[in-house]
Amino acid sequence: MTAPAAATGMRLGDLLLKEGLISREQLDKALLEGKQNGTRLGYALVKLGYVQETDITKMLARQFRMPAVDLSRFEVDPRIAKLIPADLATKHLVLPLKRDGRTLTVAMADPTNLGVIDDLKFITRYDIFPVIAGEYTLRNAVEKYYESSDAALQTLLKDIDSETEGDIEVLEEKEEEMTAAALAAAIDDAPVVKLINGILTDAVRRGASDIHFECFEHELRVRYRVDGALQEIMKPPLKLRAALVSRFKIMASLNIAERRVPQDGRIKLKIGKKVIDFRVSTLPTLFGEKIVLRILDKGNLTLELEKFGIEPRAEADLMEAVMNPYGMVLVTGPTGSGKTTTLYSALSKVNTMDVNIMTAEDPVEYNLFGINQVLVRTDIGMTFAAALKAFLRQDPNIIMVGEIRDLETGGIAIKAALTGHLVMSTLHTNSAPETVTRLLDMGLEPFNVASALNLVLAQRLVRRICSNCKTHYQADPDEMRALKIPEDATFRSMQFTEEAVENAKKTSTKHAKPFSDEYSLDTRLWDVTFFKGTGCDACNGSGLKGRQGIYEVMAMTQRLRKLILQNMGVQELKEAAVQDGMLTLRMDGLLKILKGITTVEQVVRETSS
């Protein structure tokens, strides 16, 4: 193939000067910009705003006697784009536009590069018909159609470099013996170290709670959990799998030679001025080890219960139970529902100089000043039950047990609650009334449970409506049926209190129509206003941003204690608790919907009727 013939021997800059499109000073600045950043003259001129790219494209078309194309008005079929590998398209700045028989039309920024045209012909098995495109638009188009892992990685690292306040410093990293090859792959490979530091920093910046590093047969995947939902961030090159896994293990002081069994560790990083803990878990899978990191950012730890969205009546009941000198307070819910944070918040209210607080946790998520925290290690016999027994000889006032998992732990906790100690713990049940039956099913005596229990709190986390794009709308019949609300249901028939309705009125969103004063206990629920997010840049088009707690707080009343002694079932306990003023998870979720905090979909997903 011969080189495209030029209409003139003049270079692009001279042509633009001759046409009066740029000045000599602008040309000199653009040449300097291109030299510093390794870009062509046309790209630099457009980037600096000295000339329109269409003018450059027309000039190049005249210069090389080739057709030109305006990519801003061209939509490329993704199937056509796949004909050229992403790395080749990115490296040489080429983009396939259309296929006509055995001819493939390809946009190029440099039509004189005959080697690339020959390579494309060999790879695609098509005859190549080159056309000229503006380099600035072509770069954007290639990034759009070939959003490869390398491009995503470079974008991520550029963001990290610009937003990180200071260098990342690994704290408490331990040396471990390994082969020279493994050491070189895991530590000395600068791109691997930079990639991992970039991922960790970016996850903290985005407010993620977890990082998932997953190995599959043909690719790697990095996902963040933000506001309870996983989202894919990037796909690192598969060839880096061993090096990335080794680096994670080195940072977490794990055995890099052991790939057959799960391992747990911890990474402590200083990112800028913040010290962040990462809890690391590895798991052998079919195509490599999966690594999950839980981000423990103490700077984001909120210990003010009212900011979680707990209703005033429920908060008052909880604080009354926590302020008791003895008894048991239980928090229930699935993993990741914020149980530990609620317990930490309650402990912070009673953490004074004259109180001895001891906790047994697996693991210790946050270090709290003034509280004696013990790490449970079942592999050496340091179980929750063993820790509890030791606590009782340490003159405690308040004991927190990470979880009541068995009869032995439950029995010691009940004994401690009945002998002058306040005991706080968590349990995995679906609702507050079910917690009572779970304790009884463990083998604990009904009279001990009825005497020791002060309060049970069940909670869930739902996603909040984005405040930037919040709007109101009339409740949809399908949504009301999903909430299992009858057509004739009123606040009164749903057993909402006047206090709850008034609270919903006061705290409804200021960004939309307020919860009207005309609503009362006798208002039909199907007639009220709901809220949703329309989607915007702030929430990435999801209409949701942030999370909110919904709570079911069952304070022990005399009626409930009698029902426990009679070994009554969940339904009887629930009905009695509601009559005594408890809001169920579904009821509390409905209040959050009416306030414009969350959506029907979120509440239906997290609660049962």
Residue, then its C-alpha position, 0 to 999 in steps of 0.5 A: m500500500t502506498a502512502p496517501a498523497a499530500a496535496t501540498g508539502m506544507r505541514l499542518g501548522d503552516l497550512l493553518l497559519k496560511e488560512g489564518l485560522i491560528s496565530r504564530e504564538q498559538l502555534d508555538k504554544a500548541l507545539l510546546e503542549g504537544k511535546q510536553n504531553g506526547t500528543r499531536l499538533g491537532y489534538a493540542l490546538v483543539k484542547l487549547g481552544y485555538v481552533q475548531e476540530t472540524d477545521i483541522t479535519k477538513m485541512l487534513a482531508r485536503q492535505f492527504r486527499m482522503p475523506a474525513v468524518d465527524l465522529s460527534r455525529f457518528e454512532v458506531d455499532p459495538r459489534i463493528a468496534k469489536l473487530i479491532p482489539a481494544d489495545l490496538a485501537t487505544k495504542h494507535l488511535v483507530l476506530p472501525l466505523k462500518r463494514d461494506g462487504r469485504t471492506l472495513t472503514v476505519a477512522m484514523a488520526d494519522p493516515t500516514n501510518l502504513g504499518v497500522i493499516d497493514d496490521l489491521k488488514f491482517i487481524t480483521r481479514y478485511d480490506i481497510f479503507p482509512v478515513i481521517a478523524g479529529e484526534y480529540t474526538l477520536r480519543n474520546a470515541v475510542e475510550k467510549y467504545y473500548e472502555s477497557s480495564d487499562a483505560a479504567l485503571q488509568t482513569l482511576l489512578k489519575d483521580i487518586d493522584s489528584e484527590t489524595e491528600g498525601d501518600i499512602e502509608v502501610l502501618e503494622e505491615k510485617e515481613e514474611e519469608m518468601t521466594a525472591a520471585a514471589l517477593a518481586a511479583a508482590i512488592d517490587d512491581a510498582p504498577v501492582v502496588k500503585l493499583i492496589n493503593g489506588i483501589l483502596t483509596d478510591a473505595v474510601r473516597r467513594g464511601a464504600s463499605d466493602i471491596h470485592f476482588e474476584c477471580f474468574e476464568h478469563e477476567l478479574r473483577v473489582r467491585y465496591r459495595v456502596d450504600g448496600a449495593l455492589q457496583e463494578i468498578m474495573k477489570p484489572p488485567l488477568k496477568l496481574r492476578a497472582a501479583l495482586v493476590s500476593r500483594f493483598k496478603i503481604m499487606a494483611s500479614l497472611n501466608i502467601a504460600e497457602r492458597r487452599v484454605p480461607q485466611d483472615g487478616r487486617i490492613k492498617l493504612k494512612i491515607g492522607k491524614k486519615v488512618i483506615d482499617f481494612r478487615v481482609s478475608t481470602l477464600p479459595t475459589l475455582f480460578g483463584e482466591k477471592i478477597v473481600l476487604r471490609i472498610l472500617d473508617k472511624g471518621n465515618l462512624t456516627l454514634e448519634l442515634e437520632k441521626f440514624g433515623i430512629e423514631p423519638r418514642a423508640e429512641a426513648d425506650l432504647m435509652e431507658a433500657v440502656m440506662n438500667p443498671y441491670g438486664m439485657v438489651l438485644v439488637t437483631g438483624p441480618t449481617g450488615s444491617g448496622k447492629t454493631t453500630t447501634l450497640y456502639s452508639a448505645l455504649s457511647k451514651v453510658n461510657t463515663m468515668d465511673v463505669n467499667i464497660m467490657t466487650a467481647e467481639d469477633p472481630v473488633e470493628y472500631n476501637l473506642f476510648g474508655i471501653n475494654q474490648v476483647l477479640v474473640r479467638t475460637d481457634i485457641g478457646m477464647t470463645f464468647a462464653a469463655a470471655l463472658k466468664a472472665f468478664l464476670r471476674q473483672d468487676p464489670n458494670i456493662i458487658m457487650v457480647g458480639e453475638i449470642r450463638d449457643l446455649e452456653t453463651g446465652g445462659i451466662a449472659i442471662k445469669a450476668a443480667l440477673t446478677g446486677h450487670l447490664v448485658m448488650s448483645t446481638l442475635h440473628t432473627n427477623s423481628a423483635p418478637e422472634t428473638v424471644t422464641r429464639l432464646l427459648d428454642m436455645g433452651l433458656e428458661p422462660f422465667n429467666v428470659a422474662s426477668a432478664l430481658n429489658l428490650v429487643l431492637a430489630q433493624r434494617l438498612v434501606r437506601r435513601i432518596c437522593s435529596n438533589c432530585k427528590t420529587h413527590y407523586q400520588a401513591d400507586p395502587d400496585e405499590m400499596r398492594a405491595l405494602k399489603i395495605p388494604e384499600d380502606a386502611t387508615f393510620r388509626s386502623m394500622q395502629f399508628t399513634e398520633e405522635a407518629v403521624e405528627n412526627a411524619k408531618k414535621t420531618s417531611t421533605k422540604h424539597a417536595k410537597p410537605f406531609s399535609d396538615e390535613y392528614s390525621l389518624d382517620t386519613r386513608l393511607w391510599d390518599v397520601t403523597f409518596f416520594k421518589g428520586t428522578g435520577c441525577d448526577a449526584c446519585n449516578g441516575s439511581g435516585l438513591k443516595g445514602r442509607q437510613g435505618i428502620y427500627e422495631v423496638m420492643a420494650m418489655t412490658q408486664r403484659l409481654r413478660k406474662l406472655i413469655l412466661q406462658n410460652m406464647g408464640v411470635q404472633e401473640l407477642k407481636e400483637a401485644a407489643v403493637q398494642d403497647g406502642m411498638l412500630t413494626l419494621r414495616m410500619d416504621g418503613l412506611l413512616k420513612i416513606l411518608k417523610g420522603i426518606t426512602t421508597v416503597e421498593q426499599v421497604v418492601r425488599e427489607t421488611s415483611s408485613 
